[in-house]
Amino acid sequence: MKLVFAGTPEVAVPALDALLASGRHEVAAVVTRPDAPAGRGRRLVASPVAERAAEAGIEVLKPVKPRDEEFLARLREIGPDCCPVVAYGALLPKTALDIPAHGWVNLHFSLLPAWRGAAPVQHALMAGDEMTGASTFQIEEGLDSGPVYGVVTEEVRPTDTSGDLLTRLAFAGAGLLAATMDGIEDGTLRAVPQPAEGVTLAPKITVEDARVDWAAPAMRVDRVVRGCTPAPGAWTVFRGERLKLVQAAPAPGRTDLGPGELSAAKNNVYVGTGSHAVELLWVQAQGKKPMRAADWARGVRIAPGEHLGA
């Protein structure tokens, strides 16, 4: 089939690579978000998908909005049979959805109908899911509500961050998306409507969502830190300034600390929660680089009775 691939971040690149390597399909063009400012100089930088497409010599389309008539006209000229999508980052209007004969097929990083929305992996971790996966489905005008072509499952490991889990799902999902394109082409695959039961929503994680509540149980604190790593980053407040929590671990042996209460030894830093303590492993103070929590504690000279989150 002739394909136009839509995607933007690094997590979409494995799927593009899988389609380029399939040998069965022609990736005629790529659709991605416009170049965005990045780095200290805030210079415009192309998306990872745009950079990979340029390396492969593929036409790159960067509409400000996918309803722009110039973009729609070019898409009609290309005449794709199907448009596979991975984390494109913009809503597709019906005028675009109707152009390819087999529509737009999205690779979504959850087991639909669970965790429909922008942040399925983060929400799965923060909810304590033990199993997740990826789904390919036909895009329609509803939010991730279209019929499903196929799924792959992935076990959530006890120390997974959202970055860890998303990386594994990106590669497992790439194979699923390529297989879905094969099945659509040869007519052996039919999309099945999602069940009405089991729908959960996964809106974008805000900075406030990533603020740690030290009165919550240690299990909840651990899930927030892992679910918000690497982005937007779990955080708290120390001496009036924001402190990012890069890595932490439950410490069930410490039950002597109140919520947010700090205890620093030579090589360990503990914080009390609503249950037992957690150990801080890596932190990032405002304006600083990430560092081991014990090194940070020595530098700030934590006083007895000091708390996080005040």
C-alpha positions as CSV (number, residue, x, y, z in Angstrom):
1,M,0.0,0.0,0.0
2,K,1.0,3.6,-0.4
3,L,1.2,5.1,3.1
4,V,1.5,8.6,4.5
5,F,2.9,8.3,8.1
6,A,1.9,10.8,10.8
7,G,4.0,11.2,13.9
8,T,6.1,13.6,15.8
9,P,8.2,12.6,18.9
10,E,11.0,10.1,19.2
11,V,8.6,7.4,20.4
12,A,7.1,7.4,16.8
13,V,10.4,6.7,15.0
14,P,10.5,2.9,15.6
15,A,7.1,2.5,13.9
16,L,8.3,4.6,10.9
17,D,11.4,2.5,10.7
18,A,9.4,-0.7,10.8
19,L,7.2,0.5,7.9
20,L,10.3,1.6,5.9
21,A,11.8,-1.8,6.4
22,S,8.7,-3.9,5.7
23,G,9.3,-4.2,2.0
24,R,5.5,-4.4,1.4
25,H,4.6,-0.7,1.6
26,E,5.6,2.6,0.2
27,V,5.9,5.4,2.7
28,A,5.2,8.3,0.3
29,A,5.3,11.1,2.8
30,V,5.4,11.9,6.5
31,V,3.1,14.3,8.4
32,T,4.5,15.9,11.5
33,R,4.1,18.9,13.7
34,P,5.9,22.2,12.7
35,D,9.4,22.9,13.9
36,A,9.4,24.0,17.5
37,P,11.8,26.1,19.6
38,A,14.2,24.1,21.7
39,G,17.3,24.5,23.9
40,R,18.7,27.6,25.5
41,G,18.8,29.5,22.2
42,R,15.2,28.6,21.5
43,R,16.1,27.9,17.9
44,L,13.5,26.1,15.7
45,V,14.2,22.3,15.6
46,A,12.5,19.7,13.4
47,S,10.7,16.8,15.1
48,P,12.4,13.4,15.4
49,V,10.1,12.0,12.9
50,A,10.8,14.8,10.4
51,E,14.6,14.3,10.9
52,R,14.2,10.5,10.3
53,A,12.1,11.1,7.2
54,A,14.6,13.6,5.8
55,E,17.4,10.9,6.3
56,A,15.3,8.5,4.3
57,G,14.6,11.0,1.5
58,I,10.8,11.1,2.2
59,E,8.7,14.2,1.7
60,V,7.8,15.9,5.0
61,L,4.5,17.8,5.5
62,K,4.3,20.2,8.5
63,P,0.8,21.8,8.5
64,V,0.1,24.2,11.3
65,K,-3.3,22.6,11.4
66,P,-4.3,19.4,9.5
67,R,-7.4,21.2,8.3
68,D,-5.3,23.6,6.2
69,E,-6.5,23.4,2.6
70,E,-3.0,23.4,1.2
71,F,-2.1,20.3,3.3
72,L,-5.4,18.6,2.4
73,A,-4.8,19.3,-1.3
74,R,-1.3,17.8,-1.2
75,L,-2.6,14.7,0.7
76,R,-5.2,14.2,-2.1
77,E,-2.4,14.5,-4.7
78,I,-0.4,11.8,-3.0
79,G,-3.4,9.6,-2.7
80,P,-2.4,7.3,0.2
81,D,-4.2,4.0,0.7
82,C,-3.8,4.3,4.4
83,C,-2.3,6.7,6.9
84,P,-0.7,5.1,10.0
85,V,-0.4,7.4,13.0
86,V,1.8,7.3,16.1
87,A,1.7,10.3,18.5
88,Y,1.1,12.9,15.9
89,G,-0.2,15.5,18.4
90,A,-3.0,17.2,16.5
91,L,-6.7,16.4,16.0
92,L,-7.6,15.2,12.5
93,P,-10.7,16.7,10.8
94,K,-13.1,14.5,8.9
95,T,-11.9,16.1,5.7
96,A,-8.5,14.5,6.3
97,L,-9.9,11.3,7.7
98,D,-11.9,10.7,4.5
99,I,-9.0,11.0,2.0
100,P,-7.2,7.5,2.3
101,A,-9.3,4.5,1.2
102,H,-8.5,2.6,4.4
103,G,-8.6,5.7,6.6
104,W,-6.1,6.6,9.4
105,V,-4.9,3.8,11.7
106,N,-3.5,4.9,15.1
107,L,-1.0,3.0,17.3
108,H,-2.0,3.9,20.8
109,F,0.0,2.8,23.9
110,S,-2.7,1.2,26.0
111,L,-5.1,-1.8,25.8
112,L,-8.2,0.0,24.6
113,P,-10.7,1.0,25.8
114,A,-8.5,1.6,28.8
115,W,-6.6,4.9,29.0
116,R,-8.0,6.8,26.0
117,G,-6.2,10.1,25.7
118,A,-2.8,11.8,25.5
119,A,-0.9,10.2,28.4
120,P,-1.9,6.5,28.6
121,V,1.4,5.2,29.9
122,Q,1.7,7.7,32.6
123,H,-1.8,7.1,33.8
124,A,-1.3,3.3,33.7
125,L,1.7,3.6,36.0
126,M,0.1,6.1,38.3
127,A,-2.9,3.8,38.6
128,G,-0.7,0.8,39.5
129,D,-1.7,-1.3,36.4
130,E,0.3,-4.6,36.3
131,M,-0.3,-5.1,32.6
132,T,-0.6,-2.7,29.7
133,G,0.1,-2.8,26.0
134,A,-0.5,-1.1,22.6
135,S,-3.5,-1.2,20.3
136,T,-4.0,-0.3,16.6
137,F,-7.4,1.2,15.8
138,Q,-9.3,3.0,13.1
139,I,-9.4,6.7,13.9
140,E,-12.8,8.3,14.0
141,E,-14.0,11.6,15.3
142,G,-14.3,10.4,18.9
143,L,-11.4,10.3,21.3
144,D,-9.5,7.0,20.7
145,S,-12.9,5.3,20.3
146,G,-12.6,3.6,16.9
147,P,-12.6,-0.1,16.3
148,V,-9.5,-2.1,17.1
149,Y,-7.4,-4.1,14.7
150,G,-4.9,-5.7,17.0
151,V,-3.1,-5.5,20.4
152,V,0.2,-6.5,22.0
153,T,0.6,-6.8,25.8
154,E,3.4,-5.7,28.0
155,E,4.0,-6.4,31.7
156,V,4.6,-3.4,33.9
157,R,7.8,-4.0,35.9
158,P,8.0,-2.8,39.6
159,T,10.7,-0.1,38.8
160,D,9.4,1.0,35.4
161,T,9.2,4.7,34.7
162,S,6.9,6.0,32.0
163,G,10.1,6.5,29.9
164,D,11.1,2.9,30.4
165,L,7.7,1.5,29.6
166,L,7.1,3.8,26.6
167,T,10.4,2.7,25.0
168,R,9.4,-0.9,25.2
169,L,5.9,-0.2,23.9
170,A,7.3,1.9,21.0
171,F,9.3,-1.1,19.7
172,A,6.6,-3.7,20.3
173,G,4.0,-1.4,18.9
174,A,6.1,-0.8,15.7
175,G,5.8,-4.5,14.8
176,L,2.1,-4.4,15.6
177,L,1.5,-1.4,13.3
178,A,3.5,-3.0,10.4
179,A,1.5,-6.2,10.8
180,T,-1.8,-4.2,10.9
181,M,-0.8,-2.6,7.6
182,D,-0.1,-6.0,6.1
183,G,-3.5,-7.4,7.3
184,I,-5.4,-4.4,5.9
185,E,-3.6,-4.8,2.6
186,D,-4.4,-8.5,2.1
187,G,-7.9,-8.3,3.6
188,T,-7.3,-10.7,6.4
189,L,-7.8,-8.1,9.2
190,R,-11.0,-6.6,10.3
191,A,-11.4,-3.9,13.0
192,V,-13.6,-4.9,16.0
193,P,-15.6,-2.3,17.9
194,Q,-14.4,-1.5,21.4
195,P,-16.5,-2.7,24.3
196,A,-18.6,-0.1,26.1
197,E,-17.3,-1.3,29.5
198,G,-13.8,-0.6,30.8
199,V,-13.4,2.9,29.4
200,T,-10.9,5.1,31.3
201,L,-9.4,8.4,30.3
202,A,-5.8,9.5,30.2
203,P,-5.6,13.3,29.8
204,K,-2.3,15.1,29.6
205,I,-0.4,15.1,32.9
206,T,-0.1,18.7,34.2
207,V,2.7,20.1,36.4
208,E,0.3,20.2,39.3
209,D,-0.6,16.5,38.8
210,A,3.1,15.8,39.2
211,R,3.4,17.4,42.6
212,V,3.9,14.8,45.3
213,D,1.5,14.6,48.2
214,W,3.6,13.4,51.2
215,A,0.4,12.6,53.1
216,A,-0.4,9.9,50.6
217,P,0.8,6.3,51.1
218,A,4.4,5.4,50.0
219,M,3.0,3.3,47.1
220,R,1.2,6.3,45.7
221,V,4.3,8.5,46.0
222,D,6.3,5.8,44.2
223,R,3.8,5.6,41.4
224,V,3.7,9.4,40.9
225,V,7.5,9.6,40.7
226,R,7.7,6.7,38.2
227,G,4.7,7.8,36.2
228,C,6.0,11.4,35.8
229,T,9.5,10.4,34.9
230,P,10.9,11.8,32.6
231,A,8.1,14.2,31.9
232,P,6.7,16.4,33.3
233,G,8.8,15.3,36.3
234,A,7.6,14.7,39.9
235,W,8.4,17.5,42.2
236,T,8.0,18.9,45.7
237,V,9.1,22.1,47.6
238,F,12.1,22.4,49.8
239,R,12.9,25.7,51.6
240,G,10.5,27.5,49.3
241,E,12.0,26.2,46.0
242,R,11.0,23.5,43.7
243,L,12.9,20.2,44.0
244,K,12.5,17.6,41.2
245,L,12.3,14.0,42.3
246,V,14.2,12.0,39.6
247,Q,14.3,8.6,41.3
248,A,13.0,7.2,44.5
249,A,12.2,3.8,46.1
250,P,9.9,2.6,48.8
251,A,11.6,2.0,52.1
252,P,9.2,-0.1,54.2
253,G,11.7,-0.5,57.0
254,R,11.4,3.2,58.0
255,T,8.1,4.0,59.7
256,D,9.4,6.6,62.1
257,L,9.0,9.7,59.9
258,G,5.9,11.9,59.5
259,P,4.6,13.0,56.1
260,G,7.3,15.0,54.3
261,E,9.8,14.7,57.2
262,L,13.4,14.3,56.1
263,S,16.1,12.1,57.5
264,A,19.6,12.2,56.0
265,A,22.5,9.9,56.7
266,K,25.9,9.7,54.9
267,N,24.6,7.7,52.0
268,N,20.8,7.7,52.3
269,V,18.0,10.2,52.3
270,Y,14.5,9.2,53.5
271,V,11.2,11.1,53.5
272,G,8.1,10.1,55.4
273,T,4.7,9.6,53.8
274,G,1.3,8.6,54.9
275,S,2.5,5.1,55.4
276,H,6.2,4.1,55.5
277,A,9.1,6.2,54.1
278,V,10.5,6.4,50.6
279,E,14.2,6.8,49.9
280,L,15.3,9.6,47.6
281,L,17.9,8.3,45.2
282,W,18.3,11.2,42.6
283,V,17.0,14.7,42.8
284,Q,17.3,18.0,40.9
285,A,17.3,21.3,42.6
286,Q,16.1,24.4,40.8
287,G,18.7,25.6,38.3
288,K,20.9,22.6,39.0
289,K,21.7,19.3,37.2
290,P,20.4,16.0,38.6
291,M,22.5,14.6,41.4
292,R,22.5,11.8,44.0
293,A,20.1,12.6,46.8
294,A,22.8,12.0,49.4
295,D,25.1,14.5,47.7
296,W,22.3,17.1,47.6
297,A,21.5,16.5,51.3
298,R,25.1,17.1,52.2
299,G,25.2,20.3,50.2
300,V,22.1,21.8,51.7
301,R,22.8,20.5,55.3
302,I,19.4,19.3,56.2
303,A,18.5,20.2,59.8
304,P,16.6,17.9,62.1
305,G,12.8,18.2,61.6
306,E,13.0,19.8,58.1
307,H,10.2,18.7,55.7
308,L,9.5,18.5,52.0
309,G,6.3,19.9,50.6
310,A,5.8,22.8,53.1
